[in-house]
Amino acid sequence: MSENTERNYPPRRRKKRQPNYLPLIVILVAVLIAAVFIAVLLHTGGGDPNATTAPQTQSTQPSTEATEPTTEPTTEPTIPPVTITGTATIGATGDMLMHMPCIEPALQSDGSYDFGTYFANFSGYVQAVDYAVANLETTLAGSDYRHGSGKIGYSGYPQFNCPDDIVPSLRSAGFDMLLTANNHTYDTLTTGFFRTQEIIAQYGLDHIGTKPDAETDSYLIKNINGISVGMINYTYETNSDPDKVDLNGGADLKENEKNLINVFLKDDVAGFSKDLEENIADMKADGAEAIVLYIHWGEEYQVKENSQQRAMAQAACDLGVDVIVGGHPHVIQPMDLLTSTTDDSHKTVCLYSTGNALSNQRIEHMNLKTGHTEDGIFFSFTFVKYSDGTVRVENVEVLPLWINLYKSSATGEKVYDILPLDKAVTDWKTEFALTDSTLSQAEKSYDRTMKIVGTGLAKIEEYLSGLPVIE
């Protein structure tokens, strides 16, 4: 066969093989299973069979989302608001200086004395306060009082002895307490000293300044509308001997009497302060929530307080006294608001002198021709108590008084009439049946009083209006 006889086969075409997807599918399934397994492990705690919480996979910062409280929320205790639990208004007036011309018109046909008409126009104001106080500048030694070999009976200046009937008349007018420490307390010696206290108690009135025995307190704590007010009364003495007590330049009190009256020496502020401090401590220990000092001091007929009064008032303020009511000068003296030198948050309201409430010190009888001895004042102040125990003065008022003396057209007898010069009463002439002349005198009396106390009163009112609200 020729070389060309070899068979040339056309090139052999390989059969196209179909792709085998099975291994790929198996791999994909395995990968998917593995992924699912890993995801499950991650979700359940990384495969740790002891894991109890899943780790955070998106952030390492703590979640700020609100979570349900595991316990009930606690409730803050409710603090009740502070409320006013009581108010007590005390009114005080000046000297009941019982001269004989003031006593004689009160005599009745049966031999008794009735002073009620003297207070007819004034009593409504006295009865309007919760507790009213006056200075009884006389003794009550009785009509049969004797000194030495002679019978003295009733008398005026210089040794005052008034009928007992002044006390029920004062009670009917609305007074609750009488001050018995003054320079005329011992005018009728032992008899008057003790009998005056007995008569006051007999008619149901309180008194401070003197006491019947050593066991009795030297002060009074009075519950007035739920507020315990401590009150004390002092007078000056004229004997510098520490072992003796002399009130009016006359007889010394007996040994068993000299400790039964609250006294001070005019020039001994330190001694006064020490005694007052001890009494205040006792008052507070007995529950006093406020302190009022009634004091007989100063110089007669001076319309300005002196340096000793100012020093004693400041000492009282430093000791925590809330209100000072002064007397003795027989004329009105200024008001002031004092600040404690030991605690500047403590203030004391002070009226240096209340003047005369009733007397025969008329212009025509006096060397002092200004009319100031005819002027008086009804000074009232209000304590307010709160549920947190705070007690403070929140209101002060003054009512000028004028003693009108005239003759009754019906009887021709003298009439003493204490007139309340209230500016809310628009027609004093009609209200008090005044003549043009007496109306003019009443108006002048009002102006005299307000000129003396006006500046201090405004200072006090400004302070009180700015007191912080207690809540």
Secondary structure as the mmCIF struct_conf table of DSSP 4:
data_model
#
loop_
_struct_conf.conf_type_id
_struct_conf.id
_struct_conf.beg_label_comp_id
_struct_conf.beg_label_asym_id
_struct_conf.beg_label_seq_id
_struct_conf.end_label_comp_id
_struct_conf.end_label_asym_id
_struct_conf.end_label_seq_id
HELX_RH_3T_P HELX_RH_3T_P1 GLU A 3 THR A 5
BEND BEND1 GLU A 6 GLU A 6
HELX_LH_PP_P HELX_LH_PP_P1 TYR A 9 PRO A 19
HELX_RH_AL_P HELX_RH_AL_P1 LEU A 22 HIS A 43
TURN_TY1_P TURN_TY1_P1 THR A 44 GLY A 47
TURN_TY1_P TURN_TY1_P2 PRO A 49 ASN A 50
BEND BEND2 THR A 53 THR A 53
HELX_LH_PP_P HELX_LH_PP_P2 ALA A 54 GLN A 56
BEND BEND3 THR A 57 GLN A 58
BEND BEND4 THR A 60 GLN A 61
HELX_LH_PP_P HELX_LH_PP_P3 PRO A 62 SER A 63
BEND BEND5 GLU A 65 GLU A 65
BEND BEND6 THR A 70 THR A 71
HELX_LH_PP_P HELX_LH_PP_P4 GLU A 72 THR A 74
HELX_LH_PP_P HELX_LH_PP_P5 GLU A 76 VAL A 82
STRN STRN1 ILE A 84 LEU A 97
HELX_RH_AL_P HELX_RH_AL_P2 MET A 100 ILE A 103
HELX_RH_3T_P HELX_RH_3T_P2 GLU A 104 ALA A 106
STRN STRN2 LEU A 107 LEU A 107
TURN_TY1_P TURN_TY1_P3 SER A 109 ASP A 110
BEND BEND7 GLY A 111 GLY A 111
STRN STRN3 TYR A 113 TYR A 113
HELX_RH_3T_P HELX_RH_3T_P3 GLY A 116 PHE A 119
TURN_TY1_P TURN_TY1_P4 ALA A 120 PHE A 122
HELX_RH_AL_P HELX_RH_AL_P3 SER A 123 ALA A 128
BEND BEND8 VAL A 129 ASP A 130
STRN STRN4 TYR A 131 GLU A 137
BEND BEND9 THR A 138 THR A 138
STRN STRN5 THR A 139 THR A 139
TURN_TY1_P TURN_TY1_P5 SER A 143 ASP A 144
STRN STRN6 ARG A 146 HIS A 147
TURN_TY1_P TURN_TY1_P6 GLY A 148 SER A 149
STRN STRN7 GLY A 150 LYS A 151
BEND BEND10 TYR A 154 TYR A 154
STRN STRN8 SER A 155 SER A 155
TURN_TY1_P TURN_TY1_P7 TYR A 157 PRO A 158
BEND BEND11 GLN A 159 GLN A 159
STRN STRN9 ASN A 161 ASN A 161
TURN_TY1_P TURN_TY1_P8 ASP A 164 ASP A 165
HELX_RH_AL_P HELX_RH_AL_P4 ILE A 166 ALA A 173
TURN_TY1_P TURN_TY1_P9 GLY A 174 GLY A 174
STRN STRN10 MET A 177 LEU A 179
BEND BEND12 ASN A 182 ASN A 182
TURN_TY1_P TURN_TY1_P10 ASN A 183 THR A 188
HELX_RH_AL_P HELX_RH_AL_P5 LEU A 189 GLN A 202
TURN_TY1_P TURN_TY1_P11 TYR A 203 GLY A 204
STRN STRN11 ASP A 206 ILE A 208
BEND BEND13 GLY A 209 GLY A 209
STRN STRN12 THR A 210 THR A 210
BEND BEND14 PRO A 212 ASP A 213
TURN_TY1_P TURN_TY1_P12 ALA A 214 GLU A 215
BEND BEND15 THR A 216 THR A 216
BEND BEND16 SER A 218 TYR A 219
STRN STRN13 LEU A 220 ILE A 224
TURN_TY1_P TURN_TY1_P13 ASN A 225 GLY A 226
STRN STRN14 ILE A 227 GLU A 237
BEND BEND17 THR A 238 THR A 238
TURN_TY1_P TURN_TY1_P14 PRO A 242 ASP A 243
STRN STRN15 ASP A 246 ASP A 246
BEND BEND18 LEU A 247 GLY A 250
HELX_LH_PP_P HELX_LH_PP_P6 ALA A 251 ALA A 251
STRN STRN16 ASP A 252 ASP A 252
HELX_LH_PP_P HELX_LH_PP_P7 LEU A 253 LYS A 254
TURN_TY1_P TURN_TY1_P15 GLU A 255 ASN A 259
BEND BEND19 LEU A 260 LEU A 260
STRN STRN17 ILE A 261 ILE A 261
STRN STRN18 VAL A 263 LEU A 265
TURN_TY1_P TURN_TY1_P16 LYS A 266 ASP A 267
HELX_RH_AL_P HELX_RH_AL_P6 VAL A 269 ALA A 285
TURN_TY1_P TURN_TY1_P17 ASP A 286 GLY A 287
BEND BEND20 GLU A 289 GLU A 289
STRN STRN19 ALA A 290 HIS A 296
BEND BEND21 GLY A 298 GLY A 298
TURN_TY1_P TURN_TY1_P18 GLU A 300 TYR A 301
BEND BEND22 VAL A 303 LYS A 304
HELX_RH_AL_P HELX_RH_AL_P7 SER A 307 ASP A 318
TURN_TY1_P TURN_TY1_P19 LEU A 319 GLY A 320
STRN STRN20 VAL A 323 GLY A 327
BEND BEND23 PRO A 329 VAL A 331
STRN STRN21 ILE A 332 THR A 339
BEND BEND24 THR A 341 THR A 342
TURN_TY1_P TURN_TY1_P20 ASP A 344 SER A 345
STRN STRN22 LYS A 347 THR A 354
STRN STRN23 GLY A 355 GLY A 355
STRN STRN24 ASN A 356 LEU A 358
HELX_RH_3T_P HELX_RH_3T_P4 ILE A 363 HIS A 365
BEND BEND25 ASN A 367 ASN A 367
BEND BEND26 THR A 370 GLY A 371
HELX_RH_3T_P HELX_RH_3T_P5 HIS A 372 GLU A 374
STRN STRN25 ASP A 375 TYR A 386
TURN_TY1_P TURN_TY1_P21 SER A 387 ASP A 388
BEND BEND27 GLY A 389 GLY A 389
STRN STRN26 VAL A 391 LYS A 407
TURN_TY1_P TURN_TY1_P22 SER A 409 THR A 411
STRN STRN27 LYS A 414 PRO A 420
TURN_TY1_P TURN_TY1_P23 LYS A 423 ALA A 424
BEND BEND28 VAL A 425 THR A 426
HELX_RH_AL_P HELX_RH_AL_P8 TRP A 428 GLU A 431
TURN_TY1_P TURN_TY1_P24 PHE A 432 ALA A 433
HELX_RH_AL_P HELX_RH_AL_P9 ASP A 436 SER A 465
TURN_TY1_P TURN_TY1_P25 GLY A 466 GLY A 466
HELX_LH_PP_P HELX_LH_PP_P8 LEU A 467 ILE A 470
#
